[in-house]
Amino acid sequence: MVKARKFTDEFKREAVKLCQQPGAVVAQIARDLGLDQTVLGVECNSSAVV
């Protein structure tokens, strides 16, 4: 069984900020951070400002 990684709130906030930049590509940001793009996409969508 694979143990889930835990990320700090600061890491999550910074990752979401990267996703919110104009022209940002979630898949590329996820690769750069060593994350699965689905994980980052869910975090960015749940943190979206309406």
PyMOL commands that set and color helices and strands:
alter all, ss='L'
color gray80, all
select helices_A, chain A and resi 9-19+26-33+37-46
alter helices_A, ss='H'
color red, helices_A
deselect
rebuild
show_as cartoon
